[in-house]
Amino acid sequence: MKVIPPYQISSEIIQIIHQSREYLILVSPYWEIGKWEVLKSELVKAKNRGVKIKAYARLESDNFKSWEQLEALGIKPLLVKNLHAKVYFNENRGLVTSMNLLLSSNLSSIEFGAIYDSIDELNELKSFVKSYLTPNVEKQLPTDDELYLSKEKFTSVLINILQQELQLNVTCRWDGGSFALNAGNQFFFNIDKVRNMFYIYGIISGLEHHNFNRFLVETKAFKHTTTFELEQNSISANMKKKLSTSHFDNLMVNEKVEVIDCAVNFVLQLLSFKQYCYDNRKSLS
């Protein structure tokens, strides 16, 4: 084993691909090679000369771009849950590194890499793949719904769901510091930039303000995930869970599901509450 400097890692990966004649193992959780022309060219050449290529990537809905880029080159991705290892080797030479096959890592990251080129070392790499990767290749890919959530803009997903639920036209636009949502009432939502916590609030009338306790009774099923607050002209819902980012389109799929559930439930509950107040306005006044 020989440690190599960071600037040499990407060229070493290219060499491993270029020099492969029998097989090529590429283990990278994340792939971003769409504009990495040299690497793509070498992969295509290796494939065309009959090299048996096995390319591993991490299985998660948010990582769909990784395996789509492999498929675009005619290489079937092997998907493994919780994959974190980065290993690249052919029949004569290998590299164990911290570097994913990301163009951004190639251009700017400080990475670690070590060459493995003895027979014993290469056998250890093959043993690792055989023992820990091959048995864990997933056959079940993310569902269409999960991929839809990964690829589609958050606001578009939210609008589509609310339109189906309410059977009316729903619009959403950026309005200063938050998104303005028109869904049978005026709502505003965003993710707090400091705490990374989602909030949404809806405009209410004086009668609805006066009967806030009734709203709390109707929404008690959501108290374990959401807190509700009463303001002068609005009721807000605040998710208790801290999110991984303050950008909606960069949320993990499971986070998008939770945020959308929170938003949709709040909208439906508030509209129902407003209707109740209207229907019973004489007795509630």
C-alpha positions as a Markdown table, in Angstrom:
| # | Residue | x | y | z |
|---|---|---|---|---|
| 1 | Met | 0.0 | 0.0 | 0.0 |
| 2 | Lys | 1.2 | 3.5 | -0.9 |
| 3 | Val | -0.5 | 6.7 | 0.1 |
| 4 | Ile | -0.7 | 9.2 | -2.7 |
| 5 | Pro | -1.3 | 13.0 | -2.6 |
| 6 | Pro | -4.8 | 14.4 | -3.2 |
| 7 | Tyr | -4.0 | 15.9 | -6.6 |
| 8 | Gln | -3.1 | 12.5 | -7.9 |
| 9 | Ile | -6.3 | 10.6 | -6.9 |
| 10 | Ser | -8.5 | 11.5 | -9.9 |
| 11 | Ser | -5.7 | 10.7 | -12.4 |
| 12 | Glu | -5.1 | 7.4 | -10.6 |
| 13 | Ile | -8.8 | 6.5 | -11.0 |
| 14 | Ile | -8.6 | 7.3 | -14.7 |
| 15 | Gln | -5.5 | 5.1 | -15.1 |
| 16 | Ile | -7.3 | 2.2 | -13.3 |
| 17 | Ile | -10.1 | 2.5 | -15.8 |
| 18 | His | -7.8 | 3.0 | -18.8 |
| 19 | Gln | -5.6 | 0.0 | -17.9 |
| 20 | Ser | -8.4 | -2.5 | -17.2 |
| 21 | Arg | -8.6 | -5.4 | -19.5 |
| 22 | Glu | -10.5 | -8.1 | -17.7 |
| 23 | Tyr | -12.6 | -6.5 | -15.0 |
| 24 | Leu | -13.2 | -3.1 | -13.4 |
| 25 | Ile | -14.8 | -2.5 | -9.9 |
| 26 | Leu | -16.0 | 1.0 | -9.1 |
| 27 | Val | -17.5 | 1.6 | -5.7 |
| 28 | Ser | -18.7 | 5.1 | -5.2 |
| 29 | Pro | -21.9 | 6.0 | -3.2 |
| 30 | Tyr | -22.4 | 9.1 | -5.3 |
| 31 | Trp | -21.7 | 9.8 | -8.9 |
| 32 | Glu | -21.6 | 13.1 | -10.7 |
| 33 | Ile | -19.8 | 12.4 | -14.0 |
| 34 | Gly | -22.1 | 14.1 | -16.5 |
| 35 | Lys | -19.4 | 16.8 | -17.3 |
| 36 | Trp | -16.4 | 14.7 | -16.4 |
| 37 | Glu | -15.6 | 13.9 | -20.0 |
| 38 | Val | -12.3 | 12.1 | -19.6 |
| 39 | Leu | -13.7 | 9.7 | -17.1 |
| 40 | Lys | -16.8 | 9.0 | -19.2 |
| 41 | Ser | -14.7 | 8.5 | -22.3 |
| 42 | Glu | -12.5 | 5.9 | -20.5 |
| 43 | Leu | -15.5 | 4.1 | -19.2 |
| 44 | Val | -17.0 | 3.8 | -22.6 |
| 45 | Lys | -13.7 | 2.6 | -24.0 |
| 46 | Ala | -13.4 | 0.0 | -21.3 |
| 47 | Lys | -17.0 | -1.2 | -22.0 |
| 48 | Asn | -16.3 | -1.4 | -25.7 |
| 49 | Arg | -13.2 | -3.5 | -25.3 |
| 50 | Gly | -15.1 | -6.1 | -23.3 |
| 51 | Val | -14.1 | -5.2 | -19.8 |
| 52 | Lys | -16.6 | -6.6 | -17.2 |
| 53 | Ile | -17.6 | -3.5 | -15.3 |
| 54 | Lys | -19.3 | -3.5 | -11.9 |
| 55 | Ala | -20.3 | -0.1 | -10.7 |
| 56 | Tyr | -21.8 | 0.3 | -7.2 |
| 57 | Ala | -23.8 | 3.3 | -5.9 |
| 58 | Arg | -25.8 | 4.1 | -2.8 |
| 59 | Leu | -29.5 | 3.2 | -2.9 |
| 60 | Glu | -31.6 | 6.1 | -1.8 |
| 61 | Ser | -34.3 | 7.9 | -3.6 |
| 62 | Asp | -32.4 | 11.2 | -3.5 |
| 63 | Asn | -29.5 | 9.6 | -5.3 |
| 64 | Phe | -31.3 | 8.8 | -8.5 |
| 65 | Lys | -29.0 | 11.0 | -10.6 |
| 66 | Ser | -26.1 | 8.7 | -9.8 |
| 67 | Trp | -27.5 | 5.6 | -11.3 |
| 68 | Glu | -29.2 | 7.5 | -14.2 |
| 69 | Gln | -25.7 | 8.7 | -15.2 |
| 70 | Leu | -24.4 | 5.1 | -15.2 |
| 71 | Glu | -27.4 | 3.9 | -17.2 |
| 72 | Ala | -26.8 | 6.6 | -19.8 |
| 73 | Leu | -23.4 | 5.0 | -20.4 |
| 74 | Gly | -24.9 | 1.6 | -20.8 |
| 75 | Ile | -23.6 | 0.4 | -17.4 |
| 76 | Lys | -26.1 | -1.2 | -15.0 |
| 77 | Pro | -25.7 | 0.3 | -11.5 |
| 78 | Leu | -25.5 | -2.1 | -8.5 |
| 79 | Leu | -27.3 | -0.4 | -5.7 |
| 80 | Val | -26.5 | -0.9 | -2.0 |
| 81 | Lys | -28.2 | 0.6 | 1.0 |
| 82 | Asn | -26.0 | 2.6 | 3.4 |
| 83 | Leu | -23.0 | 2.4 | 1.0 |
| 84 | His | -20.1 | 4.6 | 2.2 |
| 85 | Ala | -17.0 | 2.9 | 0.9 |
| 86 | Lys | -15.0 | 4.3 | -2.1 |
| 87 | Val | -12.9 | 1.7 | -3.8 |
| 88 | Tyr | -11.7 | 1.4 | -7.4 |
| 89 | Phe | -9.7 | -1.4 | -8.9 |
| 90 | Asn | -9.0 | -3.6 | -11.9 |
| 91 | Glu | -7.1 | -6.9 | -12.2 |
| 92 | Asn | -3.7 | -5.3 | -11.5 |
| 93 | Arg | -4.2 | -2.1 | -9.4 |
| 94 | Gly | -6.5 | -0.6 | -6.9 |
| 95 | Leu | -7.2 | 2.6 | -5.0 |
| 96 | Val | -8.9 | 3.0 | -1.6 |
| 97 | Thr | -9.9 | 6.6 | -1.1 |
| 98 | Ser | -12.3 | 9.1 | 0.5 |
| 99 | Met | -13.3 | 10.4 | -2.9 |
| 100 | Asn | -16.7 | 9.8 | -4.5 |
| 101 | Leu | -16.8 | 10.0 | -8.3 |
| 102 | Leu | -18.0 | 13.5 | -8.2 |
| 103 | Leu | -16.6 | 16.2 | -10.5 |
| 104 | Ser | -16.9 | 18.7 | -7.7 |
| 105 | Ser | -14.7 | 16.4 | -5.5 |
| 106 | Asn | -12.2 | 16.2 | -8.3 |
| 107 | Leu | -12.0 | 19.9 | -8.6 |
| 108 | Ser | -12.0 | 21.2 | -5.1 |
| 109 | Ser | -11.9 | 18.6 | -2.3 |
| 110 | Ile | -8.9 | 17.5 | -0.2 |
| 111 | Glu | -9.2 | 13.7 | -0.4 |
| 112 | Phe | -7.2 | 10.7 | 0.9 |
| 113 | Gly | -6.0 | 7.9 | -1.3 |
| 114 | Ala | -3.9 | 4.8 | -1.1 |
| 115 | Ile | -2.7 | 2.4 | -3.9 |
| 116 | Tyr | -3.2 | -1.3 | -3.5 |
| 117 | Asp | -1.2 | -3.3 | -6.1 |
| 118 | Ser | 0.2 | -6.5 | -4.6 |
| 119 | Ile | -1.6 | -9.8 | -5.2 |
| 120 | Asp | -2.6 | -10.1 | -1.5 |
| 121 | Glu | -3.9 | -6.5 | -1.4 |
| 122 | Leu | -6.0 | -7.0 | -4.6 |
| 123 | Asn | -7.4 | -10.2 | -3.1 |
| 124 | Glu | -8.4 | -8.3 | 0.0 |
| 125 | Leu | -10.3 | -5.8 | -2.2 |
| 126 | Lys | -12.1 | -8.6 | -4.1 |
| 127 | Ser | -12.9 | -10.3 | -0.8 |
| 128 | Phe | -14.4 | -7.1 | 0.5 |
| 129 | Val | -16.7 | -6.7 | -2.5 |
| 130 | Lys | -17.7 | -10.4 | -2.4 |
| 131 | Ser | -18.4 | -10.4 | 1.3 |
| 132 | Tyr | -20.0 | -7.0 | 1.9 |
| 133 | Leu | -21.3 | -5.6 | -1.4 |
| 134 | Thr | -22.4 | -8.5 | -3.6 |
| 135 | Pro | -24.8 | -10.0 | -1.0 |
| 136 | Asn | -26.3 | -6.6 | -0.3 |
| 137 | Val | -27.1 | -5.5 | -3.8 |
| 138 | Glu | -30.8 | -4.4 | -3.7 |
| 139 | Lys | -33.3 | -5.7 | -6.2 |
| 140 | Gln | -36.1 | -3.5 | -5.0 |
| 141 | Leu | -35.6 | 0.0 | -6.5 |
| 142 | Pro | -37.3 | 3.2 | -5.1 |
| 143 | Thr | -41.0 | 3.4 | -6.0 |
| 144 | Asp | -42.3 | 5.8 | -8.6 |
| 145 | Asp | -43.8 | 8.0 | -5.8 |
| 146 | Glu | -40.4 | 8.2 | -4.2 |
| 147 | Leu | -38.7 | 9.1 | -7.4 |
| 148 | Tyr | -41.4 | 11.7 | -8.2 |
| 149 | Leu | -40.7 | 13.3 | -4.8 |
| 150 | Ser | -37.0 | 13.3 | -5.5 |
| 151 | Lys | -37.2 | 14.9 | -8.9 |
| 152 | Glu | -40.2 | 17.2 | -8.8 |
| 153 | Lys | -40.1 | 20.7 | -7.2 |
| 154 | Phe | -41.5 | 20.7 | -3.6 |
| 155 | Thr | -44.0 | 23.5 | -4.4 |
| 156 | Ser | -45.3 | 21.6 | -7.4 |
| 157 | Val | -45.9 | 18.4 | -5.3 |
| 158 | Leu | -47.7 | 20.4 | -2.6 |
| 159 | Ile | -49.9 | 22.1 | -5.2 |
| 160 | Asn | -50.8 | 18.9 | -6.9 |
| 161 | Ile | -51.8 | 17.2 | -3.6 |
| 162 | Leu | -53.8 | 20.1 | -2.4 |
| 163 | Gln | -55.6 | 20.4 | -5.7 |
| 164 | Gln | -56.6 | 16.7 | -5.5 |
| 165 | Glu | -57.7 | 17.1 | -1.9 |
| 166 | Leu | -59.7 | 20.3 | -2.3 |
| 167 | Gln | -60.8 | 20.0 | -5.9 |
| 168 | Leu | -60.0 | 23.6 | -6.6 |
| 169 | Asn | -57.2 | 25.6 | -8.2 |
| 170 | Val | -54.2 | 26.2 | -5.9 |
| 171 | Thr | -51.4 | 28.6 | -6.5 |
| 172 | Cys | -48.1 | 29.2 | -4.8 |
| 173 | Arg | -45.5 | 32.0 | -5.3 |
| 174 | Trp | -42.5 | 33.5 | -3.5 |
| 175 | Asp | -43.5 | 36.6 | -1.5 |
| 176 | Gly | -40.6 | 38.2 | 0.2 |
| 177 | Gly | -39.5 | 35.9 | 3.0 |
| 178 | Ser | -41.9 | 33.1 | 2.5 |
| 179 | Phe | -44.1 | 31.2 | 0.0 |
| 180 | Ala | -47.6 | 32.5 | -0.4 |
| 181 | Leu | -50.1 | 29.7 | -0.9 |
| 182 | Asn | -53.6 | 30.3 | -2.1 |
| 183 | Ala | -55.7 | 27.2 | -1.3 |
| 184 | Gly | -59.2 | 28.3 | -0.4 |
| 185 | Asn | -57.6 | 30.7 | 2.1 |
| 186 | Gln | -54.3 | 32.6 | 2.3 |
| 187 | Phe | -51.4 | 30.6 | 3.8 |
| 188 | Phe | -47.7 | 31.3 | 4.1 |
| 189 | Phe | -44.9 | 28.8 | 4.7 |
| 190 | Asn | -41.1 | 28.4 | 4.8 |
| 191 | Ile | -38.2 | 26.7 | 6.6 |
| 192 | Asp | -36.6 | 28.8 | 9.4 |
| 193 | Lys | -33.1 | 29.5 | 8.2 |
| 194 | Val | -31.6 | 29.4 | 11.6 |
| 195 | Arg | -33.3 | 26.3 | 13.1 |
| 196 | Asn | -34.1 | 24.5 | 9.9 |
| 197 | Met | -37.7 | 23.9 | 11.1 |
| 198 | Phe | -40.8 | 24.1 | 8.9 |
| 199 | Tyr | -43.6 | 26.5 | 9.6 |
| 200 | Ile | -46.9 | 27.4 | 7.9 |
| 201 | Tyr | -49.6 | 29.8 | 9.0 |
| 202 | Gly | -53.0 | 30.7 | 7.7 |
| 203 | Ile | -55.0 | 34.0 | 7.9 |
| 204 | Ile | -58.0 | 33.9 | 10.3 |
| 205 | Ser | -60.9 | 36.2 | 11.2 |
| 206 | Gly | -61.8 | 37.6 | 14.6 |
| 207 | Leu | -64.4 | 34.9 | 15.2 |
| 208 | Glu | -61.9 | 32.2 | 14.4 |
| 209 | His | -59.3 | 33.8 | 16.7 |
| 210 | His | -61.9 | 33.8 | 19.5 |
| 211 | Asn | -62.5 | 30.1 | 19.0 |
| 212 | Phe | -58.9 | 28.9 | 18.8 |
| 213 | Asn | -59.4 | 26.3 | 21.5 |
| 214 | Arg | -61.8 | 24.6 | 19.2 |
| 215 | Phe | -59.1 | 24.3 | 16.6 |
| 216 | Leu | -56.7 | 22.8 | 19.1 |
| 217 | Val | -59.3 | 20.1 | 20.0 |
| 218 | Glu | -59.6 | 19.3 | 16.3 |
| 219 | Thr | -55.9 | 19.0 | 15.8 |
| 220 | Lys | -54.8 | 17.2 | 18.9 |
| 221 | Ala | -53.9 | 14.1 | 16.8 |
| 222 | Phe | -50.9 | 16.1 | 15.4 |
| 223 | Lys | -49.6 | 17.4 | 18.8 |
| 224 | His | -46.7 | 14.9 | 18.9 |
| 225 | Thr | -45.2 | 16.3 | 15.6 |
| 226 | Thr | -46.5 | 19.9 | 15.5 |
| 227 | Thr | -47.1 | 22.9 | 17.7 |
| 228 | Phe | -49.8 | 25.4 | 17.0 |
| 229 | Glu | -49.7 | 29.1 | 17.9 |
| 230 | Leu | -52.3 | 31.8 | 17.8 |
| 231 | Glu | -51.3 | 35.3 | 16.5 |
| 232 | Gln | -53.4 | 38.4 | 16.0 |
| 233 | Asn | -54.6 | 37.5 | 12.5 |
| 234 | Ser | -53.3 | 34.0 | 12.0 |
| 235 | Ile | -52.8 | 30.4 | 13.3 |
| 236 | Ser | -49.5 | 28.8 | 12.7 |
| 237 | Ala | -48.2 | 25.2 | 12.7 |
| 238 | Asn | -44.6 | 24.5 | 13.5 |
| 239 | Met | -42.9 | 21.2 | 12.9 |
| 240 | Lys | -41.0 | 20.0 | 16.0 |
| 241 | Lys | -38.4 | 18.1 | 13.9 |
| 242 | Lys | -35.3 | 19.8 | 12.7 |
| 243 | Leu | -34.6 | 19.3 | 9.0 |
| 244 | Ser | -31.4 | 18.7 | 7.2 |
| 245 | Thr | -31.5 | 21.9 | 5.1 |
| 246 | Ser | -33.5 | 25.1 | 4.8 |
| 247 | His | -34.0 | 24.5 | 1.0 |
| 248 | Phe | -37.2 | 22.6 | 0.1 |
| 249 | Asp | -35.9 | 21.0 | -3.0 |
| 250 | Asn | -32.8 | 19.7 | -1.2 |
| 251 | Leu | -34.7 | 17.9 | 1.5 |
| 252 | Met | -34.4 | 14.1 | 1.8 |
| 253 | Val | -37.4 | 12.2 | 0.5 |
| 254 | Asn | -38.6 | 11.2 | 3.9 |
| 255 | Glu | -38.3 | 14.8 | 5.1 |
| 256 | Lys | -40.4 | 16.0 | 2.1 |
| 257 | Val | -43.1 | 13.5 | 3.0 |
| 258 | Glu | -43.2 | 14.8 | 6.6 |
| 259 | Val | -43.2 | 18.4 | 5.6 |
| 260 | Ile | -45.9 | 17.9 | 2.9 |
| 261 | Asp | -48.0 | 15.9 | 5.4 |
| 262 | Cys | -47.7 | 18.7 | 7.9 |
| 263 | Ala | -48.7 | 21.4 | 5.4 |
| 264 | Val | -51.6 | 19.5 | 3.8 |
| 265 | Asn | -53.0 | 18.4 | 7.2 |
| 266 | Phe | -52.8 | 22.0 | 8.5 |
| 267 | Val | -54.5 | 23.5 | 5.4 |
| 268 | Leu | -57.3 | 20.9 | 5.6 |
| 269 | Gln | -57.8 | 21.3 | 9.3 |
| 270 | Leu | -57.8 | 25.1 | 9.2 |
| 271 | Leu | -60.2 | 25.2 | 6.2 |
| 272 | Ser | -62.5 | 22.8 | 8.1 |
| 273 | Phe | -62.3 | 24.9 | 11.2 |
| 274 | Lys | -63.1 | 28.1 | 9.2 |
| 275 | Gln | -66.1 | 26.3 | 7.7 |
| 276 | Tyr | -67.3 | 25.3 | 11.2 |
| 277 | Cys | -67.0 | 28.8 | 12.5 |
| 278 | Tyr | -68.9 | 30.1 | 9.5 |
| 279 | Asp | -71.7 | 27.6 | 9.8 |
| 280 | Asn | -72.0 | 28.3 | 13.5 |
| 281 | Arg | -71.2 | 32.0 | 13.5 |
| 282 | Lys | -74.5 | 33.0 | 15.2 |
| 283 | Ser | -74.0 | 30.6 | 18.2 |
| 284 | Leu | -70.2 | 31.3 | 18.4 |
| 285 | Ser | -70.5 | 35.1 | 18.3 |
